[in-house]
Every structure is written in structure tokens, then in C-alpha cells.
Amino acid sequence: MKNFFLPIILFFLAFMISSCDPSTDENGDLLIGLNETPTTGGSGETPRVLKKMFTHSKNDETGEWEDETTIFNYTNNKLTSVTDDSGTDMQIEYNSSNKISKVFSGTVITSNFEYSGTNVSKITTNIEGMSKMVAKFTYEGTKIVKSEIDTELLFMPIPTKIYTEDVYEYQGENVS
């Protein structure tokens, strides 16, 4: 019986995916109503910002459903911190060019951002006693073409290194 319903489910899934057109703002922005200008939205109105997110997910270990609330805090329409139900509080700092320079949670987790022009070129993340990660990004113009992530796991009896490299190809303006 399962084999009978599988083609039907796949057909409807394919139909739904192919018929969905992403909603975009007139400037192509997928986040309708959000604009890079901190004082007005695309139509001259105050921009919308995400203040709170509710998550309802199933715990893989217990099989129980869990609810979580995440709060996004802003100063002058600039995201400055994110807090969840567990009390994790991620702070966000900006450089003089109004770009994210640091994301941290106390002294336990710290990520520092470096830029080459307008593009993020390197992110160095340290999770105290757990891992160190350095991510480097290569661009052609404003399009990312390569990311290299070098991770060192410190919690293992023998420190372990993992290297990941991704190469991005484009078809028009979209990653293919």
C-alpha cells in the first residue's frame, strides 16, 4: 500500500515545489519590507524587524515536542543581541563601517569578522575548550566563489583537525 501512495506524494511534492514562486520585493530582496536603509522601508514606511521567533520541534532523543522562543534585540534598527529560552545570549558588535565585527556569548563563544571591501573575508570562531574554526571566503566581485573552513576540535583526547572547501558556481545571478 505504501508503494501505491509514494508516486502520488512525489507528484504533489514536485507540483508544489515547481509552482511556488518566491516572494520578492521590487528590488529583488526576498525579505519583503526590509531595506538596507535603517529609517525607511521600500515604500517609505518604517522597516519591519524580526522581534521574536517561536519554534516547535521534535527532540530526536526523547521523541517529545519542544517549544522555544528566541528574542531579537535592536538598537536603532540594528540587531545587537539574540536571546533564547535557555538563557543563551549572543551579543553583536559592529565596526565603524556598520558591519558586524564580533559575535559573542560571554567568554565561551567568540566570532571575529574581517572584511575585504564590502565582503566578509574571514571569520575566526573560538568555542572555549571545544573548538577553533577559521573560515576564509573568496569572491569574484560580490559573488562568493570559494569557502575554506579549517576546524580544530579540542575536546577529543587527541586534537583533531577538519578542513572543508566549497566551490560555488553560478548560473546567472544564482548559485547553481
N, C-alpha and C positions, 0 to 999 in steps of 0.2 A: 504494500500500500504506500510505503514511503517513496518508492521509486515512481509511483504514479504522480504524486504531488510535486516532486522535485523539479521536473521541467516547467510546470505551471508557475512555481515560485520563482524560478530563474527568469522566466519570461516577464513576469510582473516586475521583478527587480531591475532587469535590463530596461524595461519600458520606463520605469520611474527615473532611473539614472539618466537615460537619454533625453527624457522630456523636461528635465529640470534645467532651467537656465539661471545662473547665479544672479542675484540682485546686485546691481551696481549703481553707484552714484553717477551723476553726469560726467564726473572726471575719471570714472573707471574704478573708483575706490569701492571695495567690497563691503566696507563698513559704512553703510548709508547714514548720513547725518554727521559723521565725524569728519573733521577737517584739520589740516595741519595748523591753521590759524587758531590761536588759543582763545580768541574773543568772539568769533562768529562761525557759524556752520556754513555749508554750501549755499544756503538760501538766505543768509543774513541773520539767522536765528542763533541763539546760544547753542553751542555744540552739546551733544549727548555724551555722557561718560558712563562707563560701567561702574556702578557703586557696590553692587552685591551680586554674588552668584550662588545659587543653590545647586548642589549635586546630590543625586540619588543613585548610588551604585551598589553593586553586589560584591561583597567581600569573597574573594576566591578561596580563602582558607576556611571560613566559617559557613559560607553559603547564605549569610544574613545580609539583608539590605541595610545600608548605612546612609545617613544624611549628613551633609557637611555644608557649611556656609563659609564663603570667602568674601571678605570685605576689602574693597579697593579705596584707598585714601588719596586725596588730591590736595595740592596747594596751587592755587591759580591755574586750574585745569591741567596740572602736571602731576602724573602719578608719582607719589612719594613713598607709599608702602602698601603691602598686601598682607592681610592677617587672616588666618583660618581658625576653625574651631579648636584645634589642638593647641593654639597659642603661638604657633609659629608666626613670627613677624619679620617679613623681608622688607628692609629699608632700601630706598633707591636714591642715589645721589647723581647730580648732573654736573658736567663741566661748564666752562664759560661759554661754550658754543651751544648750550642747551641739549647736549647729547648725554645719554646715560654713561656715567663713568664708573659707577660702582653699585653692586647689589650685594647686600649682606644681611646675615641674621646673627646678631651679636658678634662673637669672635669665632663661631663654629663654622659658618659658611661665608666665604667672601669671593666675589667675582669682580675682576677689574677689566674694563673695556678700553681698548686702544683703537684709534681711527686712522685711516689713510684718506684724507679728504673728507668726504661725507660718509664713507663706508666703514663699517666695523672691520678692522683688520686682524684683531687678536682679542681673545677672551681668556683670561687666566683665572681658574677657579680652584680654590683650596677648601676642602672639607676636612676640618681638623681631625687628625688621626685616622682618616678613611682614605682620602684620595687627593691627588693633584691632577688637574687637567689643563692643557694648553690647546686652544682651538685657534687655528690660523685660517684666514679666508683670502682667496684670490679673486679678483674681479676683472672683467673687461668692461670698462665704462662703469655703469651702475649694476651690471648683471654679475651675480656670483657665478664663477666657473669652477671653483675648487674649494673644498674644505678639508683641512687636515687636523685630526684630533689625536693628541698624544696624552694618554691617561696612565697614571701610576697609582696602583691600588696598594695602600699602605697597611690595611688591616689583615692581610694574608701573612702567614708565617714567613714566607719569602716574598718580598715586594715584587709585584707583577706589573709589567708594562703592556699596554694595549695601544696599537696605532691603527687609526681608521682614516681612510682617504676616500672622499667622494668627489666625482667629477660630474658637473652639470652641463647638459646640452639643451639648446633652445630650439623651438620651432616658432618663429616669430618672436613675440614677447613672452611666451610661456615656456616653462621648463618642460622638456619632453622626456 
